Amino acid sequence: MFYDTQTKDLQYEYEKKLQLIGSLSNLFSDSATPYLYYRVAEKVFCNVFTANDLSRGDIALDAYKGRIGIGLKTFLANNYKTFQKVAEFNKDKSLYDTKEPLELIQTVANLRNKRIEFTQNLYALEKSCYHCVLRDKEIFKIYEERMYSIDLVNIRDVVKKNNSIIFNDGLHEYSFNLSKSTLFKRFETKTFLCEFPVKIMKNPLEEIAECFSSHATEDDIRYKIVDTLYLPLYGSNKDVKAKSGLNQWNAHGRQRDVNEVYIPIPIAIHKCKKDFFPPRNKHFTLRLPNGTVLQAKVCQANAKALMSDPNKALGKWILRDVLTLKEGELLTYKKLAEIGVDSVRIDKFLDGSYEINFAQIDSYENFILGCV
């Protein structure tokens, strides 16, 4: 898995930081079971193991390091076989809402699998796992297991109970909540990688002498995000045009490379984020989620396009490496909807560099609504 591949020193640091957070539980609860907010657990994990934090991405994973993707979870131990949320499909409800239980589950399972595949392609990962912190009375327990796609061929024992559909694929048991469009997986946590006590402070406020301290390094400042915007991966009417944008390679006229694309920059972006990008045709660095750094620029009339230089570099990454389209295959909005993305997030850093990440459906529309 992941945890056992880390050094003993890092494991010790991780346990100590979780113990520290757990010791503050009386700030939030009077229970003897230590409290651990999942966002804090994600930050501690990424900080200690220098993992890449994906929690802003609304994708199938929360972090990755090297070629391993990690889904981070924290939950109460209870009976050691609890259902935990692994995915939401609110925006895909029209694809399955009227179907019978078996066909509905097959649709949801297929969507889940496509999102796992998309995320692994996006970050060039070889495998993924769940890393879980279980909370029990005065103790934390670390558990890990592989993250598998749902075996579509072996879906069985499909039973509708009230507002949920229970099923399994011969390897794991799942539950799909119809009203919340949420998929849960049963975690049978019988064997733990380690466990350690958590001493909860009786009066944490009185024992905290210093809440925050500033020790920012030059790199901390350099890679500080100073602004963010979202761009659509489609044109008007949520349509990926057949001869422009991400299908620019298919345009008439001169001969084009099969990976030639551009990401549309609507005029509304220039109105609400006038100085976000450098001037037209001025190069800047653009980091991809997998660590690759491209040269990019804003170009075409009215600065309507974000392109890489060479142009085919961005297209190869989006069309081939991430979306796994064949050469000559048109990208459609349906393809984007199936994996739950239709926009990209562009972060601008203090040093003048930029980073691109895929973003969930309607990210661009919601961003523009907040701009005007």
C-alpha positions in Angstrom: 0.0 0.0 0.0 1.4 3.4 0.9 2.0 3.8 4.7 4.4 0.8 5.0 6.6 2.2 2.2 7.3 5.4 4.2 10.2 5.7 6.5 9.9 5.1 10.3 10.7 8.7 10.9 7.8 9.9 8.7 5.4 7.5 10.3 6.4 8.7 13.7 6.0 12.3 12.7 2.6 11.5 11.2 1.4 9.8 14.4 2.6 12.6 16.6 0.8 15.3 14.5 -2.4 13.3 14.6 -2.0 12.9 18.3 -1.6 16.6 18.6 -4.7 17.3 16.6 -6.7 14.7 18.6 -5.5 16.1 21.9 -7.6 19.3 21.1 -10.8 17.3 20.8 -12.4 19.0 23.8 -12.6 22.2 21.7 -15.3 20.4 19.6 -16.7 17.5 21.7 -17.0 16.0 25.2 -16.6 12.5 23.8 -13.8 10.1 24.9 -13.3 9.3 21.2 -10.9 11.9 19.7 -12.3 14.2 17.1 -10.5 14.6 13.7 -12.0 16.8 11.0 -11.4 15.2 7.6 -9.9 18.3 6.0 -7.3 18.6 8.8 -6.5 14.9 8.4 -5.9 15.5 4.7 -3.6 18.5 5.4 -1.6 16.5 8.0 -1.1 13.6 5.6 0.1 15.8 2.7 2.3 17.9 4.9 4.1 15.0 6.6 4.5 12.8 3.5 5.0 15.7 1.0 2.1 14.3 -1.0 0.3 16.4 -3.6 -3.0 17.7 -2.2 -5.9 17.2 -4.6 -8.7 18.1 -2.1 -9.6 21.2 -4.2 -10.1 19.1 -7.3 -13.5 17.4 -6.6 -12.1 14.2 -8.1 -11.8 10.5 -7.1 -8.6 11.0 -5.1 -7.5 13.4 -2.3 -3.7 13.1 -2.7 -1.0 11.4 -4.6 2.7 10.8 -4.3 4.9 9.3 -7.0 2.7 7.0 -8.9 0.3 6.1 -6.1 -3.1 7.9 -5.7 -4.6 8.1 -2.2 -8.2 8.4 -1.1 -8.1 9.8 2.5 -10.8 9.0 5.0 -11.4 9.4 8.7 -14.4 7.8 10.5 -15.5 6.2 13.7 -14.5 2.6 14.2 -17.9 1.4 15.5 -18.2 -2.3 14.5 -15.3 -2.1 12.0 -17.5 -2.7 9.0 -19.2 0.6 8.3 -20.4 2.2 5.0 -18.4 5.3 4.0 -19.1 7.8 1.2 -16.8 7.3 -1.8 -18.6 9.3 -4.6 -21.5 11.7 -5.4 -23.4 11.8 -8.7 -25.9 14.7 -8.2 -25.1 16.2 -11.6 -25.6 12.8 -13.4 -29.0 12.0 -12.0 -30.7 12.3 -15.4 -28.6 9.4 -16.6 -30.0 6.9 -14.2 -33.0 8.3 -12.3 -35.7 6.4 -14.2 -33.9 3.1 -14.5 -34.7 -0.1 -12.7 -32.3 -1.0 -9.8 -29.9 -3.3 -11.7 -29.5 -1.0 -14.7 -29.3 2.0 -12.4 -26.5 0.5 -10.4 -24.7 -0.5 -13.6 -24.8 3.1 -14.8 -23.6 4.5 -11.5 -20.8 1.9 -11.3 -19.7 2.7 -14.8 -19.6 6.4 -13.9 -17.5 5.6 -10.8 -15.0 3.6 -12.8 -14.6 6.3 -15.4 -13.8 8.8 -12.8 -11.2 6.6 -11.2 -9.7 6.0 -14.6 -9.8 9.7 -15.5 -8.0 10.7 -12.2 -5.3 8.1 -12.6 -4.7 9.2 -16.2 -4.7 12.9 -15.1 -1.8 12.4 -12.7 -0.1 9.5 -14.5 -0.7 7.1 -11.6 -0.2 3.3 -11.6 -2.5 2.4 -8.7 -4.6 3.9 -5.9 -5.5 3.0 -2.3 -7.6 4.2 0.6 -5.7 5.5 3.6 -8.1 5.6 6.7 -7.8 7.0 10.2 -10.3 5.2 12.4 -11.3 6.9 15.6 -12.0 4.8 18.7 -12.0 5.5 22.4 -8.8 7.4 23.2 -7.1 5.9 20.1 -6.4 6.3 16.4 -6.0 3.3 14.1 -4.4 3.4 10.6 -5.9 1.1 7.9 -5.3 0.9 4.2 -6.7 -1.1 1.3 -6.4 -1.0 -2.5 -8.9 1.2 -4.4 -10.5 -1.0 -7.1 -12.9 -0.1 -9.8 -16.3 -1.8 -9.5 -16.4 -5.1 -11.3 -19.3 -4.5 -13.7 -19.5 -8.1 -14.8 -19.9 -9.4 -11.3 -22.5 -7.0 -9.9 -24.9 -9.1 -7.9 -27.3 -9.2 -4.9 -29.0 -5.9 -6.0 -31.6 -5.1 -3.4 -33.6 -1.9 -3.0 -34.2 -1.0 0.7 -36.2 2.1 1.4 -34.2 4.9 -0.2 -31.0 2.9 -0.9 -29.9 0.1 -3.3 -27.5 -2.4 -1.8 -25.2 -4.4 -4.1 -21.8 -6.1 -4.3 -19.3 -7.0 -7.0 -17.9 -10.2 -5.4 -15.1 -8.1 -3.8 -16.8 -5.3 -1.9 -20.3 -4.3 -0.8 -21.8 -1.0 -1.8 -24.9 1.1 -1.0 -26.3 3.8 -3.3 -28.4 6.5 -1.6 -31.1 7.6 -4.1 -32.1 10.9 -2.6 -28.5 12.1 -2.1 -27.1 10.4 -5.2 -24.2 9.2 -3.1 -22.3 6.0 -3.4 -21.1 4.3 -0.2 -18.6 1.4 0.2 -18.4 -0.9 3.2 -15.0 -0.8 4.8 -14.2 -4.0 6.7 -11.3 -2.9 8.8 -10.0 -6.0 10.6 -6.3 -5.6 10.3 -4.5 -2.3 11.1 -1.1 -1.1 10.1 -0.7 0.6 13.5 -2.6 2.2 16.3 -1.6 4.8 18.9 -3.2 6.4 21.9 -4.6 10.0 21.9 -4.5 11.9 25.2 -7.3 14.5 25.1 -6.5 17.7 26.9 -9.0 18.6 29.6 -8.7 22.4 29.0 -7.1 22.8 25.5 -7.6 26.6 25.4 -5.6 27.1 28.5 -2.8 24.9 27.3 -2.4 26.5 23.9 0.3 29.1 24.3 0.7 30.0 20.7 -1.9 29.4 18.0 0.0 30.4 14.9 3.6 31.2 14.0 5.0 32.5 10.8 8.1 30.7 9.4 7.5 31.2 5.7 10.4 30.2 3.5 11.2 31.7 0.1 9.6 28.8 -1.6 6.4 29.2 0.5 6.1 32.8 -0.8 7.1 32.0 -4.3 4.4 29.4 -4.7 1.7 31.3 -3.0 -1.5 31.4 -5.1 -2.5 35.0 -5.8 -5.5 34.5 -8.1 -7.7 31.8 -9.6 -10.1 31.6 -12.5 -12.0 28.9 -14.4 -12.3 28.3 -18.1 -14.9 26.2 -20.0 -13.8 23.2 -22.1 -16.8 23.9 -24.4 -18.3 26.7 -26.5 -21.8 28.2 -26.5 -24.7 26.1 -25.3 -22.3 23.7 -23.6 -21.3 22.2 -26.9 -17.7 21.1 -27.7 -17.5 22.5 -31.2 -16.4 20.0 -33.8 -13.8 22.3 -35.4 -12.6 24.6 -32.6 -11.5 24.5 -29.0 -10.5 21.0 -28.0 -11.4 19.9 -31.5 -9.2 22.5 -33.2 -7.2 19.7 -34.8 -10.3 19.0 -37.0 -10.6 22.5 -38.4 -10.5 23.2 -42.1 -7.7 25.2 -43.8 -4.0 24.4 -43.2 -2.8 21.0 -42.2 -3.0 20.6 -38.5 -1.4 18.3 -35.9 -3.8 15.6 -34.5 -3.2 17.1 -31.0 -3.7 20.8 -31.9 -6.1 22.3 -29.4 -6.9 25.5 -27.5 -8.9 26.2 -24.3 -11.5 28.9 -24.9 -11.2 32.2 -23.0 -14.6 33.8 -23.1 -14.8 37.6 -23.3 -16.4 37.6 -19.8 -13.1 36.4 -18.4 -11.2 39.4 -19.8 -13.9 41.7 -18.2 -13.7 40.3 -14.7 -10.0 39.2 -14.7 -8.5 41.8 -17.0 -4.8 41.4 -15.8 -4.9 37.7 -14.9 -2.9 36.5 -18.0 0.1 38.2 -19.5 -0.4 40.2 -22.8 -1.4 38.3 -25.9 1.4 36.1 -27.3 3.7 36.5 -24.3 4.9 33.2 -23.0 4.5 31.9 -19.4 5.0 28.6 -17.6 2.0 26.4 -17.1 2.3 23.4 -14.7 0.2 20.3 -15.3 -1.1 18.1 -12.5 1.4 15.4 -13.3 4.4 17.8 -12.8 5.1 18.5 -16.4 5.9 22.2 -17.1 4.7 23.7 -20.5 5.3 27.0 -22.2 1.9 28.6 -22.8 0.4 31.8 -24.2 -2.9 33.6 -24.8 -3.4 34.1 -28.5 -5.9 34.5 -31.4 -8.2 37.5 -32.0 -9.6 39.1 -28.8 -7.2 36.8 -26.8 -9.8 34.1 -27.0 -7.5 31.1 -26.7 -5.1 29.5 -24.2 -2.6 27.4 -26.1 0.7 25.7 -25.4 3.9 26.2 -27.4 4.3 23.8 -29.1 0.6 23.7 -29.5 0.4 19.9 -29.6 1.8 19.5 -26.1 -1.4 20.7 -24.3 -3.5 18.7 -26.7 -1.6 15.5 -26.2 -2.0 15.7 -22.5 -5.7 16.5 -22.5 -6.9 14.3 -25.4 -4.5 11.3 -25.2 -3.1 11.1 -21.7 -6.1 12.1 -19.7 -9.3 11.6 -21.8 -7.7 8.7 -23.7 -9.3 9.7 -27.0 -8.1 8.0 -30.1 -6.5 10.1 -32.8 -9.3 11.4 -35.0 -12.0 11.0 -32.3 -14.0 14.1 -31.6 -14.4 15.2 -28.0 -18.0 15.7 -27.0 -19.7 17.2 -24.0 -21.2 13.8 -23.2 -17.6 12.5 -22.7 -16.8 15.2 -20.3 -20.1 14.8 -18.4 -19.4 11.1 -17.9 -16.3 11.8 -15.9 -17.8 14.8 -14.1 -15.7 17.7 -15.5 -16.4 20.4 -18.0 -14.0 23.2 -16.9 -10.4 23.8 -15.9 -9.1 25.8 -12.9 -6.1 28.1 -13.6 -4.1 29.2 -10.5 -1.8 32.1 -10.8 1.3 32.1 -8.4 3.3 35.0 -7.0 6.3 34.2 -9.1 4.3 34.7 -12.3 3.8 31.0 -13.1 0.5 29.2 -13.6 -1.0 25.8 -12.9 -3.9 24.0 -14.6 -6.3 21.4 -13.1 -9.6 19.9 -14.3 -12.7 21.2 -12.5 -16.2 19.7 -11.9 -19.2 20.4 -14.0 -20.6 24.0 -13.9 -17.4 25.4 -12.3 -17.0 28.0 -15.0 -20.7 29.0 -14.9 -20.6 29.4 -11.1 -17.3 31.4 -11.3 -18.7 33.8 -13.9 -21.9 34.3 -11.8 -19.7 35.3 -8.9 -17.7 37.8 -11.1 -20.6 39.8 -12.5 
